[in-house]
């Protein structure tokens, strides 16, 4: 009898243990299934997140940048533009692709760029929701990511040095050599000639597939050179400048216009009849120009102390007859602290820009005869310069065919440039004629130009006249899912 009781007790214990074991197995199985579902959810979520990211990037590139890069500067939006969505079969879609013009970059500073744009695009991908115990099991879950990009229209002022042709009209290569040091972006649509040991501390690029070397030395490149870069289109006229400038007539080229900057006192404008004995025929005084432009429809002479922000253009040759420097800059070399300087000057000629051969610019070997007198040699130029038809160069180079011949040597000092130079064809600033003729170079880029060019400066365009854009920054907003 006792054995029967014990057997019943054992059977009851076994039953209880079996129920517990089954419950544990079921719980373990459920936990595994939930863990497995969660893993599948996490994996699917991560995959969808990556897809959404690249969809958003595709919206920025395929639509946003493409929109900007296929429009002329005059056709760029003044406000915001919303572009249509696009579905990528089997992947997802991008939508809300928006281009928004940046109205203010620096709390009202004059250096705000009105040609900067913020781009936004949302990428969306979906996946099957595998989370157990929730009513939306098996439904589509959605992941969205918003990509952002800031792009800026490039202007000629973004280059410290820019040319269309590096050789002269006689196919003579003008070399960069040991004494040449460039601190900003350098580009040419042509072959760049390098000799001995020049130094390039900014990016350098060419639209050709190589450089040309002669007596190659220890050339310094701060950045790897870029070959086969897209060419920069050179317009033959400065249309944006013409459209927005105060125009000064030259009576069909019969008058020479002299523009003398007088610092905060304004600008003196005088006109002379061209000829051996120039006769002054008109005078006007302009107040300091806070933000604007002057365009002379003939030849122009430029000099003086610049206050304000102004671009001077000319349909004919432009002549630099004395120092052109900013108020607050060192008049001996043009140096200034960029963070403290607000004055800006652009000089744009639809022909050439010449340094006049006169006593203050070093005429008749002024560098060697009166080196201690800064008023008898060298020239200071605080400006961004553009010569659309030919070159930035100097008068009287002592070529054999020239009627005027200077002394031998004929060293005129140093060009102290704080700004930039763009020219259709690279011009000489020093020759070996008469042993040595012309100027040494002291060129420094005005890095403010990379944030704000002078008023109505020329945009950098492609061969179709569309704007070239630089990407300033790239990022995204916080990912989200529903």
URBEL-V972878 format. One record per residue. N is the residue number from 0. PSI is psi in radians with two decimals (none if undefined). OMEGA is omega in radians with two decimals (999 if undefined). D_FIRST is the distance of its C-alpha to the first C-alpha in Angstrom with 1 decimal. Layout:
# URBEL-V972878
n=N psi=PSI omega=OMEGA d_first=D_FIRST
n=N psi=PSI omega=OMEGA d_first=D_FIRST
This chain:
# URBEL-V972878
n=0 psi=-0.75 omega=3.12 d_first=0.0
n=1 psi=-0.63 omega=3.14 d_first=3.8
n=2 psi=-0.66 omega=-3.14 d_first=5.4
n=3 psi=-0.71 omega=3.12 d_first=5.2
n=4 psi=-0.77 omega=-3.14 d_first=6.5
n=5 psi=-0.65 omega=3.12 d_first=8.8
n=6 psi=-0.72 omega=3.11 d_first=10.0
n=7 psi=-0.71 omega=3.11 d_first=10.9
n=8 psi=-0.74 omega=3.14 d_first=12.6
n=9 psi=-0.73 omega=-3.13 d_first=14.4
n=10 psi=-0.68 omega=3.11 d_first=15.6
n=11 psi=-0.72 omega=3.12 d_first=17.0
n=12 psi=-0.73 omega=3.14 d_first=18.8
n=13 psi=-0.73 omega=3.14 d_first=20.2
n=14 psi=-0.77 omega=3.13 d_first=21.5
n=15 psi=-0.78 omega=-3.13 d_first=23.1
n=16 psi=-0.64 omega=3.13 d_first=24.6
n=17 psi=-0.76 omega=3.13 d_first=25.9
n=18 psi=-0.76 omega=3.12 d_first=27.5
n=19 psi=-0.76 omega=-3.12 d_first=29.1
n=20 psi=-0.76 omega=3.12 d_first=30.3
n=21 psi=-0.72 omega=3.13 d_first=31.8
n=22 psi=-0.74 omega=3.10 d_first=33.5
n=23 psi=-0.72 omega=3.13 d_first=34.9
n=24 psi=-0.75 omega=3.13 d_first=36.2
n=25 psi=-0.76 omega=3.14 d_first=37.7
n=26 psi=-0.73 omega=3.11 d_first=39.3
n=27 psi=-0.75 omega=3.13 d_first=40.6
n=28 psi=-0.76 omega=3.13 d_first=42.0
n=29 psi=-0.73 omega=3.11 d_first=43.6
n=30 psi=-0.73 omega=3.13 d_first=45.0
n=31 psi=-0.77 omega=3.14 d_first=46.4
n=32 psi=-0.73 omega=3.12 d_first=47.8
n=33 psi=-0.77 omega=3.11 d_first=49.4
n=34 psi=-0.75 omega=3.14 d_first=50.7
n=35 psi=-0.74 omega=3.12 d_first=52.0
n=36 psi=-0.73 omega=3.12 d_first=53.7
n=37 psi=-0.70 omega=3.10 d_first=55.2
n=38 psi=-0.75 omega=3.12 d_first=56.5
n=39 psi=-0.67 omega=3.13 d_first=58.0
n=40 psi=-0.81 omega=3.13 d_first=59.5
n=41 psi=-0.76 omega=-3.13 d_first=60.9
n=42 psi=-0.78 omega=3.13 d_first=62.3
n=43 psi=-0.67 omega=3.13 d_first=63.8
n=44 psi=-0.78 omega=3.14 d_first=65.2
n=45 psi=-0.71 omega=3.12 d_first=66.9
n=46 psi=-0.77 omega=3.14 d_first=68.4
n=47 psi=-0.63 omega=3.12 d_first=69.7
n=48 psi=-0.76 omega=3.12 d_first=71.1
n=49 psi=-0.75 omega=3.12 d_first=73.1
n=50 psi=-0.76 omega=-3.14 d_first=74.3
n=51 psi=-0.65 omega=3.13 d_first=75.4
n=52 psi=-0.85 omega=-3.11 d_first=77.2
n=53 psi=-0.50 omega=3.02 d_first=79.2
n=54 psi=-0.75 omega=3.10 d_first=79.9
n=55 psi=-0.73 omega=3.10 d_first=81.4
n=56 psi=-0.69 omega=3.11 d_first=83.5
n=57 psi=-0.66 omega=3.09 d_first=84.7
n=58 psi=-0.71 omega=3.11 d_first=85.9
n=59 psi=-0.77 omega=-3.01 d_first=87.9
n=60 psi=-0.91 omega=-3.05 d_first=89.5
n=61 psi=-0.59 omega=-3.09 d_first=89.9
n=62 psi=-0.89 omega=-3.05 d_first=91.1
n=63 psi=-1.07 omega=-3.13 d_first=92.0
n=64 psi=-0.64 omega=3.13 d_first=93.9
n=65 psi=-0.68 omega=3.10 d_first=95.3
n=66 psi=-0.85 omega=-3.10 d_first=96.7
n=67 psi=-0.73 omega=-3.01 d_first=98.4
n=68 psi=-0.04 omega=3.11 d_first=99.8
n=69 psi=0.44 omega=3.12 d_first=101.3
n=70 psi=2.52 omega=3.05 d_first=103.5
n=71 psi=2.64 omega=-3.12 d_first=106.8
n=72 psi=-0.59 omega=3.14 d_first=106.9
n=73 psi=-0.28 omega=-3.11 d_first=108.8
n=74 psi=0.06 omega=-3.14 d_first=106.0
n=75 psi=2.60 omega=-3.06 d_first=103.1
n=76 psi=2.54 omega=3.09 d_first=101.2
n=77 psi=-0.34 omega=3.14 d_first=102.4
n=78 psi=-2.08 omega=-3.12 d_first=99.1
n=79 psi=2.61 omega=3.10 d_first=95.7
n=80 psi=2.30 omega=3.06 d_first=94.9
n=81 psi=2.23 omega=-3.11 d_first=91.6
n=82 psi=2.71 omega=-3.05 d_first=91.1
n=83 psi=2.68 omega=3.11 d_first=89.1
n=84 psi=2.93 omega=3.10 d_first=85.5
n=85 psi=2.33 omega=3.10 d_first=84.5
n=86 psi=2.27 omega=3.03 d_first=81.3
n=87 psi=1.87 omega=-3.04 d_first=80.3
n=88 psi=2.32 omega=3.10 d_first=78.3
n=89 psi=-0.04 omega=-3.10 d_first=74.8
n=90 psi=-0.96 omega=-3.10 d_first=75.1
n=91 psi=-2.54 omega=-3.11 d_first=76.0
n=92 psi=2.79 omega=2.90 d_first=79.2
n=93 psi=2.61 omega=-3.05 d_first=81.5
n=94 psi=3.11 omega=-3.09 d_first=83.2
n=95 psi=0.61 omega=3.07 d_first=85.0
n=96 psi=2.00 omega=-2.98 d_first=87.4
n=97 psi=2.41 omega=3.02 d_first=89.9
n=98 psi=2.17 omega=-3.09 d_first=93.1
n=99 psi=2.13 omega=3.12 d_first=94.4
n=100 psi=2.33 omega=3.13 d_first=97.7
n=101 psi=2.05 omega=-3.07 d_first=97.4
n=102 psi=-0.49 omega=-3.07 d_first=99.8
n=103 psi=2.18 omega=-3.13 d_first=99.7
n=104 psi=-0.34 omega=-2.99 d_first=98.5
n=105 psi=0.82 omega=3.03 d_first=100.0
n=106 psi=0.87 omega=3.05 d_first=100.3
n=107 psi=0.03 omega=3.11 d_first=103.7
n=108 psi=2.60 omega=3.11 d_first=105.2
n=109 psi=-0.26 omega=-3.11 d_first=107.9
n=110 psi=0.15 omega=3.03 d_first=105.9
n=111 psi=2.49 omega=3.11 d_first=103.3
n=112 psi=2.11 omega=3.10 d_first=103.2
n=113 psi=0.02 omega=3.11 d_first=103.4
n=114 psi=0.55 omega=3.05 d_first=102.7
n=115 psi=2.45 omega=-3.06 d_first=99.1
n=116 psi=2.43 omega=2.96 d_first=96.2
n=117 psi=2.30 omega=3.14 d_first=92.4
n=118 psi=2.45 omega=3.09 d_first=90.3
n=119 psi=2.51 omega=3.04 d_first=86.8
n=120 psi=2.41 omega=3.14 d_first=84.5
n=121 psi=2.21 omega=3.04 d_first=80.9
n=122 psi=2.39 omega=-3.13 d_first=78.7
n=123 psi=2.26 omega=3.03 d_first=75.6
n=124 psi=2.69 omega=-3.13 d_first=72.8
n=125 psi=2.80 omega=3.06 d_first=69.5
n=126 psi=2.81 omega=3.13 d_first=66.0
n=127 psi=2.20 omega=-3.14 d_first=62.7
n=128 psi=2.08 omega=-3.08 d_first=60.5
n=129 psi=0.32 omega=-3.12 d_first=57.0
n=130 psi=2.06 omega=-3.13 d_first=55.4
n=131 psi=2.66 omega=3.06 d_first=51.9
n=132 psi=-0.02 omega=3.11 d_first=51.0
n=133 psi=2.58 omega=-3.01 d_first=54.6
n=134 psi=-0.36 omega=-3.12 d_first=56.2
n=135 psi=0.36 omega=3.08 d_first=59.1
n=136 psi=2.24 omega=3.11 d_first=57.0
n=137 psi=-0.18 omega=3.09 d_first=59.2
n=138 psi=2.93 omega=3.13 d_first=62.4
n=139 psi=2.20 omega=2.99 d_first=65.4
n=140 psi=2.62 omega=-3.00 d_first=65.8
n=141 psi=2.37 omega=3.08 d_first=69.3
n=142 psi=2.33 omega=3.12 d_first=70.8
n=143 psi=2.47 omega=3.03 d_first=74.4
n=144 psi=2.45 omega=-3.10 d_first=76.6
n=145 psi=2.01 omega=3.12 d_first=80.1
n=146 psi=2.57 omega=-3.13 d_first=82.6
n=147 psi=2.66 omega=3.14 d_first=85.8
n=148 psi=2.46 omega=3.01 d_first=89.1
n=149 psi=2.21 omega=-3.12 d_first=92.5
n=150 psi=2.58 omega=-3.07 d_first=95.5
n=151 psi=2.30 omega=3.08 d_first=99.1
n=152 psi=2.21 omega=-3.12 d_first=102.3
n=153 psi=2.46 omega=3.05 d_first=104.2
n=154 psi=2.98 omega=3.08 d_first=107.8
n=155 psi=-0.42 omega=-3.14 d_first=110.6
n=156 psi=-0.24 omega=3.07 d_first=110.1
n=157 psi=-0.17 omega=3.08 d_first=106.6
n=158 psi=2.32 omega=2.99 d_first=108.5
n=159 psi=-0.58 omega=-3.10 d_first=110.6
n=160 psi=2.20 omega=-3.11 d_first=112.5
n=161 psi=2.29 omega=3.10 d_first=112.6
n=162 psi=2.74 omega=2.98 d_first=115.0
n=163 psi=-0.73 omega=3.09 d_first=115.5
n=164 psi=2.41 omega=3.10 d_first=117.8
n=165 psi=-0.36 omega=3.14 d_first=118.1
n=166 psi=2.70 omega=3.10 d_first=121.3
n=167 psi=3.04 omega=3.07 d_first=124.8
n=168 psi=-0.32 omega=3.08 d_first=126.8
n=169 psi=0.25 omega=3.13 d_first=128.4
n=170 psi=0.56 omega=3.05 d_first=125.0
n=171 psi=2.21 omega=3.13 d_first=125.1
n=172 psi=2.28 omega=3.02 d_first=121.7
n=173 psi=1.99 omega=-2.97 d_first=121.4
n=174 psi=2.54 omega=2.77 d_first=119.1
n=175 psi=2.28 omega=-3.08 d_first=116.5
n=176 psi=-2.94 omega=-2.92 d_first=117.4
n=177 psi=-0.67 omega=-3.06 d_first=116.8
n=178 psi=-0.02 omega=-3.09 d_first=118.2
n=179 psi=2.16 omega=3.06 d_first=116.0
n=180 psi=2.13 omega=-3.12 d_first=112.9
n=181 psi=2.35 omega=-2.99 d_first=111.1
n=182 psi=-0.13 omega=-3.12 d_first=108.4
n=183 psi=-2.96 omega=-3.11 d_first=107.2
n=184 psi=2.30 omega=-3.14 d_first=106.1
n=185 psi=2.27 omega=3.09 d_first=108.5
n=186 psi=2.52 omega=2.96 d_first=108.8
n=187 psi=2.50 omega=3.00 d_first=111.4
n=188 psi=-0.13 omega=-3.03 d_first=111.4
n=189 psi=3.11 omega=3.02 d_first=113.6
n=190 psi=2.31 omega=3.10 d_first=113.4
n=191 psi=2.23 omega=-3.13 d_first=113.3
n=192 psi=2.23 omega=-3.10 d_first=115.6
n=193 psi=2.31 omega=-3.09 d_first=114.4
n=194 psi=2.33 omega=3.12 d_first=116.7
n=195 psi=-2.07 omega=-2.93 d_first=116.1
n=196 psi=1.11 omega=3.03 d_first=113.5
n=197 psi=2.86 omega=-3.12 d_first=113.0
n=198 psi=2.31 omega=3.12 d_first=109.9
n=199 psi=1.86 omega=-3.11 d_first=107.7
n=200 psi=0.01 omega=3.03 d_first=105.4
n=201 psi=3.05 omega=3.10 d_first=104.3
n=202 psi=2.50 omega=3.10 d_first=102.9
n=203 psi=2.37 omega=-3.11 d_first=105.4
n=204 psi=2.76 omega=3.07 d_first=105.3
n=205 psi=2.63 omega=3.08 d_first=107.6
n=206 psi=-0.05 omega=3.06 d_first=107.6
n=207 psi=3.06 omega=-3.03 d_first=108.7
n=208 psi=0.06 omega=-3.13 d_first=106.6
n=209 psi=2.93 omega=2.93 d_first=108.1
n=210 psi=2.84 omega=3.01 d_first=110.4
n=211 psi=2.25 omega=-3.07 d_first=113.8
n=212 psi=2.56 omega=3.00 d_first=114.4
n=213 psi=2.16 omega=-3.07 d_first=117.6
n=214 psi=1.02 omega=-3.06 d_first=117.6
n=215 psi=2.19 omega=3.11 d_first=113.9
n=216 psi=-2.56 omega=-3.11 d_first=113.1
n=217 psi=1.38 omega=-3.11 d_first=110.1
n=218 psi=2.33 omega=-3.12 d_first=109.3
n=219 psi=2.13 omega=3.01 d_first=106.7
n=220 psi=2.00 omega=3.10 d_first=104.2
n=221 psi=-0.54 omega=3.10 d_first=101.8
n=222 psi=2.62 omega=3.11 d_first=99.9
n=223 psi=2.29 omega=3.12 d_first=99.6
n=224 psi=2.59 omega=3.12 d_first=102.5
n=225 psi=2.17 omega=3.12 d_first=101.7
n=226 psi=2.81 omega=3.14 d_first=103.5
n=227 psi=0.58 omega=3.09 d_first=103.9
n=228 psi=2.62 omega=3.11 d_first=103.3
n=229 psi=2.37 omega=3.12 d_first=104.3
n=230 psi=2.61 omega=3.07 d_first=108.0
n=231 psi=2.19 omega=-3.10 d_first=109.1
n=232 psi=2.36 omega=3.10 d_first=111.5
n=233 psi=1.95 omega=3.03 d_first=114.9
n=234 psi=2.80 omega=3.13 d_first=116.6
n=235 psi=-0.23 omega=3.06 d_first=120.4
n=236 psi=2.71 omega=-3.11 d_first=120.8
n=237 psi=1.35 omega=-2.98 d_first=118.9
n=238 psi=-0.75 omega=-3.14 d_first=118.2
n=239 psi=-0.72 omega=3.11 d_first=115.7
n=240 psi=-0.81 omega=3.13 d_first=118.1
n=241 psi=-0.71 omega=-3.05 d_first=121.1
n=242 psi=-0.56 omega=-3.00 d_first=119.2
n=243 psi=0.02 omega=-3.00 d_first=118.4
n=244 psi=2.78 omega=2.89 d_first=121.5
n=245 psi=2.13 omega=-3.04 d_first=124.7
n=246 psi=2.43 omega=3.09 d_first=127.3
n=247 psi=2.12 omega=-3.10 d_first=130.6
n=248 psi=2.52 omega=3.04 d_first=133.3
n=249 psi=0.25 omega=-3.12 d_first=135.4
n=250 psi=1.01 omega=3.11 d_first=137.9
n=251 psi=0.65 omega=3.04 d_first=136.9
n=252 psi=0.07 omega=-3.10 d_first=136.7
n=253 psi=-0.31 omega=-3.09 d_first=140.1
n=254 psi=2.55 omega=2.99 d_first=138.6
n=255 psi=2.28 omega=-3.10 d_first=136.6
n=256 psi=2.19 omega=3.11 d_first=134.1
n=257 psi=2.15 omega=3.13 d_first=133.4
n=258 psi=1.98 omega=-3.10 d_first=130.3
n=259 psi=1.97 omega=3.11 d_first=130.3
n=260 psi=2.34 omega=-3.08 d_first=127.2
n=261 psi=0.58 omega=-3.13 d_first=128.2
n=262 psi=-2.45 omega=-3.13 d_first=124.8
n=263 psi=-0.22 omega=-3.14 d_first=123.9
n=264 psi=-0.20 omega=3.10 d_first=127.5
n=265 psi=-2.64 omega=-3.02 d_first=126.8
n=266 psi=2.25 omega=3.03 d_first=128.3
n=267 psi=2.30 omega=3.13 d_first=132.0
n=268 psi=2.00 omega=3.12 d_first=132.8
n=269 psi=2.60 omega=3.10 d_first=136.3
n=270 psi=2.49 omega=-3.07 d_first=137.8
n=271 psi=2.56 omega=3.00 d_first=140.6
n=272 psi=2.23 omega=-3.14 d_first=142.8
n=273 psi=2.44 omega=3.13 d_first=141.9
n=274 psi=-3.09 omega=-3.11 d_first=144.7
n=275 psi=-0.55 omega=3.12 d_first=146.5
n=276 psi=1.47 omega=-3.08 d_first=147.2
n=277 psi=2.33 omega=3.13 d_first=144.3
n=278 psi=2.19 omega=3.13 d_first=145.4
n=279 psi=2.23 omega=-3.08 d_first=143.0
n=280 psi=-0.24 omega=3.12 d_first=143.0
n=281 psi=2.69 omega=3.10 d_first=140.1
n=282 psi=2.40 omega=2.98 d_first=137.8
n=283 psi=2.64 omega=3.13 d_first=134.8
n=284 psi=2.28 omega=3.12 d_first=132.3
n=285 psi=2.47 omega=3.03 d_first=128.6
n=286 psi=2.79 omega=3.10 d_first=126.2
n=287 psi=2.31 omega=-3.10 d_first=123.2
n=288 psi=2.01 omega=-3.12 d_first=120.8
n=289 psi=-0.74 omega=3.11 d_first=117.3
n=290 psi=1.84 omega=-3.08 d_first=115.7
n=291 psi=-2.89 omega=-3.03 d_first=118.0
n=292 psi=2.70 omega=3.05 d_first=120.3
n=293 psi=2.37 omega=3.09 d_first=123.9
n=294 psi=2.17 omega=3.12 d_first=125.2
n=295 psi=2.24 omega=-3.07 d_first=128.7
n=296 psi=0.33 omega=3.04 d_first=129.9
n=297 psi=-2.53 omega=3.12 d_first=132.1
n=298 psi=2.62 omega=-3.12 d_first=132.3
n=299 psi=2.51 omega=2.99 d_first=131.0
n=300 psi=2.45 omega=-3.05 d_first=131.4
n=301 psi=2.43 omega=3.06 d_first=128.7
n=302 psi=2.88 omega=2.87 d_first=128.8
n=303 psi=-3.03 omega=-3.09 d_first=127.7
n=304 psi=2.07 omega=-2.98 d_first=124.9
n=305 psi=2.19 omega=2.98 d_first=122.2
n=306 psi=2.45 omega=-3.08 d_first=120.4
n=307 psi=-2.94 omega=-3.11 d_first=118.1
n=308 psi=1.94 omega=-2.97 d_first=116.3
n=309 psi=2.60 omega=2.98 d_first=118.6
n=310 psi=2.32 omega=3.09 d_first=119.1
n=311 psi=2.22 omega=3.10 d_first=122.6
n=312 psi=2.77 omega=3.10 d_first=123.3
n=313 psi=2.47 omega=3.06 d_first=126.4
n=314 psi=-0.44 omega=3.09 d_first=127.5
n=315 psi=-2.93 omega=3.13 d_first=129.9
n=316 psi=2.57 omega=3.08 d_first=129.8
n=317 psi=2.33 omega=-3.07 d_first=128.5
n=318 psi=2.19 omega=3.07 d_first=130.3
n=319 psi=1.90 omega=-2.96 d_first=128.8
n=320 psi=-0.13 omega=3.10 d_first=131.9
n=321 psi=-3.11 omega=3.13 d_first=130.4
n=322 psi=2.51 omega=3.02 d_first=127.1
n=323 psi=1.84 omega=-3.01 d_first=124.5
n=324 psi=2.74 omega=-3.12 d_first=121.9
n=325 psi=2.53 omega=2.94 d_first=119.6
n=326 psi=2.23 omega=-3.07 d_first=120.5
n=327 psi=-0.17 omega=3.08 d_first=118.5
n=328 psi=2.83 omega=3.07 d_first=118.6
n=329 psi=2.04 omega=-3.08 d_first=120.6
n=330 psi=-0.22 omega=3.13 d_first=123.9
n=331 psi=-0.50 omega=-3.11 d_first=124.4
n=332 psi=0.01 omega=3.11 d_first=121.4
n=333 psi=0.08 omega=-3.07 d_first=119.5
n=334 psi=2.49 omega=3.04 d_first=116.4
n=335 psi=2.79 omega=3.07 d_first=114.3
n=336 psi=2.01 omega=-3.00 d_first=110.8
n=337 psi=-0.68 omega=-3.09 d_first=109.0
n=338 psi=-0.33 omega=-3.11 d_first=106.6
n=339 psi=-0.02 omega=-3.05 d_first=109.6
n=340 psi=2.32 omega=3.10 d_first=111.8
n=341 psi=-0.23 omega=-3.13 d_first=112.0
n=342 psi=2.56 omega=-3.14 d_first=115.2
n=343 psi=2.50 omega=3.08 d_first=115.0
n=344 psi=2.31 omega=2.95 d_first=117.7
n=345 psi=2.42 omega=3.07 d_first=117.7
n=346 psi=2.00 omega=-3.04 d_first=120.8
n=347 psi=2.04 omega=3.08 d_first=120.8
n=348 psi=2.36 omega=3.04 d_first=123.7
n=349 psi=0.07 omega=3.02 d_first=124.0
n=350 psi=-2.07 omega=3.14 d_first=126.4
n=351 psi=2.81 omega=2.88 d_first=126.6
n=352 psi=2.03 omega=-3.10 d_first=126.0
n=353 psi=2.49 omega=2.87 d_first=128.8
n=354 psi=2.07 omega=-3.09 d_first=129.4
n=355 psi=2.39 omega=3.08 d_first=133.0
n=356 psi=1.59 omega=-3.14 d_first=135.3
n=357 psi=2.99 omega=-3.04 d_first=137.0
n=358 psi=-0.68 omega=-3.10 d_first=137.7
n=359 psi=-0.33 omega=3.12 d_first=134.6
n=360 psi=0.24 omega=3.03 d_first=132.4
n=361 psi=0.35 omega=-3.12 d_first=134.1
n=362 psi=2.45 omega=3.10 d_first=137.1
n=363 psi=1.01 omega=3.01 d_first=139.2
n=364 psi=0.72 omega=-3.10 d_first=136.8
n=365 psi=-0.53 omega=-3.13 d_first=135.9
n=366 psi=-0.72 omega=-3.10 d_first=132.9
n=367 psi=-0.44 omega=-3.09 d_first=135.1
n=368 psi=-0.62 omega=-3.08 d_first=138.1
n=369 psi=0.98 omega=-3.06 d_first=136.4
n=370 psi=-0.52 omega=-3.13 d_first=132.8
n=371 psi=-0.13 omega=-3.12 d_first=132.8
n=372 psi=1.78 omega=-3.08 d_first=133.8
n=373 psi=-0.38 omega=3.14 d_first=130.8
n=374 psi=0.03 omega=-3.10 d_first=133.2
n=375 psi=0.16 omega=3.09 d_first=134.9
n=376 psi=2.92 omega=3.04 d_first=132.0
n=377 psi=2.98 omega=3.10 d_first=128.4
n=378 psi=2.46 omega=3.09 d_first=126.7
n=379 psi=2.31 omega=3.13 d_first=123.6
n=380 psi=1.86 omega=2.99 d_first=121.6
n=381 psi=1.65 omega=-3.05 d_first=118.7
n=382 psi=2.77 omega=2.85 d_first=117.7
n=383 psi=2.22 omega=-3.04 d_first=115.8
n=384 psi=2.47 omega=3.08 d_first=118.4
n=385 psi=2.20 omega=3.01 d_first=118.5
n=386 psi=1.82 omega=-2.94 d_first=121.4
n=387 psi=-0.53 omega=-3.06 d_first=120.7
n=388 psi=-0.49 omega=-3.12 d_first=123.6
n=389 psi=-1.71 omega=-2.85 d_first=124.2
n=390 psi=2.82 omega=2.81 d_first=123.7
n=391 psi=2.04 omega=-3.02 d_first=123.5
n=392 psi=-2.84 omega=-3.09 d_first=126.4
n=393 psi=2.69 omega=-3.10 d_first=129.6
n=394 psi=2.56 omega=3.06 d_first=133.3
n=395 psi=1.42 omega=-3.11 d_first=135.9
n=396 psi=0.14 omega=3.09 d_first=134.0
n=397 psi=0.56 omega=2.96 d_first=137.3
n=398 psi=2.68 omega=-3.05 d_first=136.9
n=399 psi=-0.55 omega=-3.06 d_first=140.1
n=400 psi=-0.15 omega=-3.10 d_first=140.8
n=401 psi=2.37 omega=3.09 d_first=140.6
n=402 psi=-0.71 omega=3.13 d_first=144.0
n=403 psi=2.34 omega=3.07 d_first=142.8
n=404 psi=2.19 omega=3.12 d_first=142.1
n=405 psi=-3.07 omega=-3.14 d_first=140.8
n=406 psi=3.09 omega=3.11 d_first=141.3
n=407 psi=1.97 omega=0.01 d_first=139.6
n=408 psi=3.06 omega=-3.13 d_first=136.9
n=409 psi=1.01 omega=-3.14 d_first=135.9
n=410 psi=2.25 omega=-3.01 d_first=132.7
n=411 psi=0.04 omega=3.06 d_first=131.9
n=412 psi=-2.48 omega=-3.02 d_first=128.9
n=413 psi=2.45 omega=2.97 d_first=125.2
n=414 psi=1.93 omega=3.08 d_first=123.4
n=415 psi=1.66 omega=-3.11 d_first=120.9
n=416 psi=2.17 omega=2.99 d_first=118.6
n=417 psi=1.67 omega=-3.06 d_first=115.6
n=418 psi=-2.12 omega=3.13 d_first=114.2
n=419 psi=2.86 omega=3.11 d_first=114.0
n=420 psi=2.22 omega=3.06 d_first=116.2
n=421 psi=2.34 omega=-3.12 d_first=115.9
n=422 psi=2.49 omega=3.12 d_first=118.7
n=423 psi=-0.79 omega=3.11 d_first=119.3
n=424 psi=2.25 omega=-3.10 d_first=120.9
n=425 psi=2.30 omega=-3.13 d_first=120.6
n=426 psi=2.72 omega=3.08 d_first=123.8
n=427 psi=2.46 omega=2.88 d_first=125.5
n=428 psi=-0.08 omega=3.04 d_first=125.6
n=429 psi=2.43 omega=3.12 d_first=127.2
n=430 psi=2.83 omega=3.05 d_first=129.5
n=431 psi=0.00 omega=3.09 d_first=131.1
n=432 psi=2.51 omega=-3.12 d_first=134.5
n=433 psi=0.76 omega=-3.10 d_first=137.2
n=434 psi=-0.95 omega=-3.14 d_first=134.9
n=435 psi=2.17 omega=-3.10 d_first=132.5
n=436 psi=2.27 omega=3.01 d_first=132.5
n=437 psi=-2.51 omega=-2.91 d_first=130.2
n=438 psi=2.61 omega=2.85 d_first=127.1
n=439 psi=2.88 omega=-3.06 d_first=124.1
n=440 psi=2.31 omega=2.98 d_first=120.7
n=441 psi=1.43 omega=-3.00 d_first=118.6
n=442 psi=2.20 omega=3.07 d_first=116.0
n=443 psi=2.35 omega=3.12 d_first=113.0
n=444 psi=2.43 omega=3.00 d_first=110.7
n=445 psi=1.74 omega=-3.02 d_first=110.3
n=446 psi=-0.19 omega=3.00 d_first=106.5
n=447 psi=-0.52 omega=-3.12 d_first=106.9
n=448 psi=-0.43 omega=3.14 d_first=108.0
n=449 psi=-0.28 omega=3.08 d_first=104.5
n=450 psi=-0.54 omega=-3.09 d_first=103.4
n=451 psi=1.92 omega=3.07 d_first=106.6
n=452 psi=2.92 omega=3.03 d_first=109.6
n=453 psi=2.87 omega=-3.07 d_first=113.1
n=454 psi=2.32 omega=3.02 d_first=113.9
n=455 psi=0.59 omega=3.12 d_first=114.0
n=456 psi=2.85 omega=-3.07 d_first=113.6
n=457 psi=2.37 omega=3.06 d_first=113.0
n=458 psi=2.63 omega=3.04 d_first=109.6
n=459 psi=2.12 omega=-3.03 d_first=108.3
n=460 psi=2.82 omega=3.01 d_first=108.1
n=461 psi=-3.05 omega=-3.05 d_first=107.2
n=462 psi=-0.27 omega=3.10 d_first=109.6
n=463 psi=0.04 omega=-3.12 d_first=108.8
n=464 psi=0.19 omega=3.11 d_first=109.6
n=465 psi=2.67 omega=-3.08 d_first=106.0
n=466 psi=2.55 omega=3.01 d_first=104.7
n=467 psi=2.30 omega=-3.07 d_first=102.9
n=468 psi=2.44 omega=3.00 d_first=99.8
n=469 psi=2.45 omega=3.06 d_first=98.1
n=470 psi=2.08 omega=-3.09 d_first=94.4
n=471 psi=-0.77 omega=-3.12 d_first=94.3
n=472 psi=2.79 omega=-3.10 d_first=90.5
n=473 psi=2.37 omega=-3.14 d_first=87.3
n=474 psi=-2.82 omega=3.08 d_first=83.9
n=475 psi=2.79 omega=3.01 d_first=81.3
n=476 psi=3.03 omega=-3.05 d_first=79.7
n=477 psi=2.27 omega=3.12 d_first=76.0
n=478 psi=2.67 omega=3.07 d_first=73.7
n=479 psi=2.74 omega=3.08 d_first=71.7
n=480 psi=2.74 omega=3.12 d_first=69.2
n=481 psi=none omega=999 d_first=68.1
